[in-house]
């Protein structure tokens, strides 16, 4: 029977590296995949994204082609619309709803992701600089944020689209540049606590430039909260774009978005063409819920209090 000393000796003689601990990211990944709702959202989002990117390979009709022989017909077994390759049916003009739904999903995802990327970059740098520099600079920068937050967000976007044209680039730019304000406030609050850490004070003592400290020591330690907020910002962007497109101020023909398709479906639902509303609305709801579930899963996984 081995004594305690022998067991400790055996343990001490184990090769280095045999006992391995989990890193912060490995632990976060493990907790994320234990969240069933988050995993379901990630799988659903992956399927929708792949379908939006590569689903056109299965399409018989493009989003601009018009089938004059079949207009406003649902995709049902035995119906000419399904036999002719209209998997989701056709709209009231005879355009393939499958191709248009995939295109609308692509546009909505692009608006959400590109707009969030712009908001994250601008908001993170702005908030980190404000929080780290502090003093009068911090007060001035935050008062600018407060003033901009007091301006109606939707009104400014609509004004930009009316003044500079209703192009998809302007839509990306307008939504992205006006959505960084809350990100800046969140990042500033986190930076105020990080700038007093030992590694930041050590960098200051060795004469590292301010902007280098922000980029190499402050911003990397904010990636967790930034990633969580970004996943929750994407559906907010998609909702904003959909509302603008629903009003007819978003993307213009021949392009379309889920908001524009939902608007068209809502106008024709009184004629019994419910599928024109059902398909884009299904993609819209699944996309939003998937982003929300993934965002909640990331927030729980990266929360140090849950470790």
Number of C-alpha atoms within 10 A of each C-alpha: 4 7 8 9 9 11 11 11 11 10 10 10 9 10 8 8 7 7 7 7 9 9 9 13 12 11 14 22 15 13 17 21 16 13 17 12 18 23 17 15 22 21 14 17 20 14 12 21 17 12 16 19 14 12 15 17 9 12 16 14 20 15 21 14 12 16 17 9 8 21 17 21 20 22 20 14 9 8 13 16 24 17 12 14 16 25 20 23 27 27 26 17 13 20 23 29 27 26 26 26 25 26 22 26 27 21 22 27 23 17 28 25 21 18 27 28 18 19 24 26 16 19 25 26 20 22 28 29 24 25 27 24 16 15 10 10 14 19 13 13 17 20 12 12 18 14 9 13 14 8 10 9 15 16 9 14 22 18 12 17 18 12 9 9 13 17 14 17 11 17 22 20 17 20 27 23 19 20 22 24 22 19 23 26 21 18 26 25 15 19 24 18 11 21 20 11 12 10 14 17 14 11 15 14 9 8 10 12 10 13 15 11 19 20 14 11 17 25 21 11 14 17 13 17 17 20 16 20 20 22 22 21 25 26 25 19 24 28 19 21 28 25 19 20 21 20 13 15 20 25 25 14 9 8 15 22 30 32 29 26 26 24 21 17 22 16 13 17 14 9 9 9 20 14 21 28 20 17 19 27 19 12 17 24 11 16 24 18 17 24 23 23 21 24 23 19 25 25 20 19 25 21 12 10 7 9 11
